[in-house]
């Protein structure tokens, strides 16, 4: 799921309908599982993106430090001599590295959101229990 899909889904999934608390309680484990699977999938994807970033970073380091093969410079010339202390400026301005880091941050934000949804689902049982107790109190059963 995309981050936007998760936001839309969670808005529906986290609603507790007071008129059907038994059903709300019963579907909680299913919802928890749904978001746990998405969490694990996202974490796996994050590890893949982080590995790709490291490989790309190494290639960019070789390129900007002048240590890439001649074939690389034939395809994409780079005639500057960059000081070691200035390499970070080139890394920060590199479109491919920035794009890769954007994807990593997107997935990290997605993981954080899913984690918060799971936390809310874990509190849901307590909330439903209190709602049932409140309904009993209001109806005079307690």
N, C-alpha and C positions, 0 to 999 in steps of 0.2 A: 504494500500500500504506500501511496505517497503521503507526505506530511499533511497535505490538505485533506486527503481522504481520511486520515486518522483523526484530524480535528472534527470533521463532519460526523464520522462514525461515533466518536467518543461522546459528542454532544447528545446523540440519541441514546447510546448505551448507558450513560451514567444517570439518566433520569430514573427516578424511583416513583412509580405510580402508586399513590396511597390506597387506591381502591383494589389493588391486586398485589399486596405485599408478599403473599406466599409464592406467587410466580416470580416476583422480583428476587426473592431470596434463592429460589431454585435455579435461576439462570445465572447467578453470580459466578459459580465455578466455570461455566461455559465461557462467559465473557473474560474472566481472568485468563483462561487458556488461550483464547483468541489473541489477547494482547501480549501474553508471554511468548507465543510463537512468533509474533511480529517483532518483539524485542530481540529474540535470539537471531532471527533472520537479519535484522538491521545491524546487530553487532557483528555478525559474520561478514556482511557487506562492508562495514566500517573497516574491519581488518584487511580486507582485500584492497580497499581504497588507500589505506595507510601504506600498505606494501607497494602499491603502484606509485604512490607519491615518493617513497624513498628511492625507488629505481629511477624515476624521473629526475629527482633532485641530484642523484649521482651523475646522471647524464648531463644535466645542466651545469653541474660543478666542473665536470671535465671540459665542457664546451666553453664556459666563461673563463676558466683558468688556462685555456690554450692547450689542453692535454688530450683533446679528442683526436680521432684519426683524421687524416687529410681528407678522406671521403666525406666526412661530416661537414667540413668547412667548404668543400666544393659545392655541396648542395645549399648550404646556408652560411655564407661568408661572415666572418667576425674578425675585423682587423684591429681591434683594440687590445692593448695590454692592460689587464685589470689587476690592480694590487689586491693582495689577499684580504686586506682590511676593507676593500670596496666591493667584494663579491656579494655581500648581503644586499646591497643596493640593487644589483642586477637580478638577484633571486626574487626580491620583493616586487620588482617591476615586470617580471616574466609572466606573460599571459597564461602559458600552460601550467606553470606552478600555481598561479593564483586561482585558475579554474579548478585545478585538482584540490587545492585547499578549501575552496568554496564547497565542493562536493562533500569533503570530509566534515566540515562544520555543519552542513545541512543534515547529514546523517547523525551527527552528535546531538544536534537539537531535537531531531526526531526521537532518538533514544531517550533523551531527557524527558520529553513529553510522554512517551509511552510508559516510562518508569513512574511518572506522577499519576498517570491513569491507573496503573496497577496498584499504586498506593491507595488511591481513592476506592478502587474496587475492594481492596482488603479491609477498608473501613466500612464498606457498605453493609456488611452483615451486622455490625454493631448499630449502625444507623437504622436499619430495618427493624432490628430488635427493639430499639427505643421507640420507634414509630408505633409498633404493635402495642408496647406497654402504654404509650400515651393514648392510643385508641381505647384500650381496656379501661384506663383511668377515666377518660371522658364518658364512656358508656356506663360507668359505675361498677365494673367487674372487679376492680381492685380496691 
